[in-house]
């Protein structure tokens, strides 16, 4: 079996704008994002850390690194999924996030899983 099939982790994202927590007058736009991580490979792997690149519509970039996600370092056996919801604040009506998860497989292999870029936008800003 090829190495990439052994360590195949899929990441999908859903976003939501939170108007009740945002302050548009002060350019504080709050978004929730729900991430689903699925182990489609054949080796159990643990999420060790994360790296986010958050870009505001004005071009400002903020990077976040840390252990685990929402206080956990989930172990995903083949076929398992893990879902969590977190949030971010951006200072423009439009922005984006992308990044990677750093994983450790039970066979000792360490690998990165890309988090595809997703758009954060206040409703009615983009058509």
CORWONOR-V991885 format. One record per residue. N is the residue number from 0. RES is the residue in one letter. SS is DSSP state (a for helix, b for strand, c for the rest). PSI is psi in whole degrees, 0 to 359 (999 if undefined). Layout:
n->N res->RES ss->SS psi->PSI
n->N res->RES ss->SS psi->PSI
This chain:
n->0 res->X ss->c psi->142
n->1 res->X ss->c psi->153
n->2 res->X ss->a psi->322
n->3 res->X ss->a psi->331
n->4 res->X ss->a psi->332
n->5 res->X ss->a psi->322
n->6 res->X ss->c psi->61
n->7 res->X ss->c psi->107
n->8 res->X ss->b psi->125
n->9 res->X ss->b psi->140
n->10 res->X ss->b psi->128
n->11 res->X ss->b psi->153
n->12 res->X ss->b psi->140
n->13 res->X ss->b psi->140
n->14 res->X ss->b psi->158
n->15 res->X ss->b psi->135
n->16 res->X ss->b psi->138
n->17 res->X ss->c psi->85
n->18 res->X ss->a psi->328
n->19 res->X ss->a psi->341
n->20 res->X ss->a psi->354
n->21 res->X ss->c psi->159
n->22 res->X ss->b psi->90
n->23 res->X ss->a psi->328
n->24 res->X ss->a psi->328
n->25 res->X ss->a psi->11
n->26 res->X ss->c psi->47
n->27 res->X ss->b psi->102
n->28 res->X ss->b psi->120
n->29 res->X ss->b psi->132
n->30 res->X ss->b psi->143
n->31 res->X ss->b psi->147
n->32 res->X ss->b psi->138
n->33 res->X ss->b psi->124
n->34 res->X ss->b psi->134
n->35 res->X ss->b psi->124
n->36 res->X ss->b psi->123
n->37 res->X ss->b psi->130
n->38 res->X ss->b psi->103
n->39 res->X ss->c psi->0
n->40 res->X ss->c psi->193
n->41 res->X ss->c psi->4
n->42 res->X ss->c psi->133
n->43 res->X ss->c psi->139
n->44 res->X ss->b psi->143
n->45 res->X ss->b psi->135
n->46 res->X ss->b psi->119
n->47 res->X ss->b psi->313
n->48 res->X ss->b psi->173
n->49 res->X ss->b psi->156
n->50 res->X ss->b psi->117
n->51 res->X ss->b psi->144
n->52 res->X ss->b psi->112
n->53 res->X ss->b psi->123
n->54 res->X ss->b psi->125
n->55 res->X ss->b psi->158
n->56 res->X ss->c psi->338
n->57 res->X ss->c psi->2
n->58 res->X ss->c psi->353
n->59 res->X ss->c psi->133
n->60 res->X ss->b psi->135
n->61 res->X ss->b psi->129
n->62 res->X ss->b psi->141
n->63 res->X ss->b psi->129
n->64 res->X ss->b psi->145
n->65 res->X ss->b psi->167
n->66 res->X ss->b psi->139
n->67 res->X ss->c psi->196
n->68 res->X ss->b psi->137
n->69 res->X ss->c psi->44
n->70 res->X ss->c psi->10
n->71 res->X ss->b psi->155
n->72 res->X ss->c psi->77
n->73 res->X ss->c psi->142
n->74 res->X ss->b psi->121
n->75 res->X ss->b psi->111
n->76 res->X ss->c psi->161
n->77 res->X ss->c psi->129
n->78 res->X ss->c psi->346
n->79 res->X ss->c psi->154
n->80 res->X ss->b psi->155
n->81 res->X ss->b psi->131
n->82 res->X ss->b psi->139
n->83 res->X ss->b psi->160
n->84 res->X ss->b psi->135
n->85 res->X ss->b psi->191
n->86 res->X ss->b psi->169
n->87 res->X ss->b psi->159
n->88 res->X ss->b psi->130
n->89 res->X ss->b psi->158
n->90 res->X ss->c psi->23
n->91 res->X ss->c psi->160
n->92 res->X ss->c psi->345
n->93 res->X ss->b psi->141
n->94 res->X ss->b psi->187
n->95 res->X ss->b psi->162
n->96 res->X ss->b psi->147
n->97 res->X ss->b psi->172
n->98 res->X ss->b psi->211
n->99 res->X ss->b psi->156
n->100 res->X ss->b psi->141
n->101 res->X ss->b psi->125
n->102 res->X ss->b psi->153
n->103 res->X ss->b psi->118
n->104 res->X ss->b psi->155
n->105 res->X ss->c psi->344
n->106 res->X ss->c psi->8
n->107 res->X ss->c psi->352
n->108 res->X ss->c psi->134
n->109 res->X ss->b psi->138
n->110 res->X ss->b psi->158
n->111 res->X ss->b psi->144
n->112 res->X ss->b psi->118
n->113 res->X ss->b psi->141
n->114 res->X ss->b psi->114
n->115 res->X ss->b psi->147
n->116 res->X ss->b psi->138
n->117 res->X ss->b psi->151
n->118 res->X ss->b psi->139
n->119 res->X ss->b psi->121
n->120 res->X ss->b psi->137
n->121 res->X ss->c psi->136
n->122 res->X ss->c psi->144
n->123 res->X ss->c psi->10
n->124 res->X ss->c psi->314
n->125 res->X ss->c psi->148
n->126 res->X ss->c psi->999
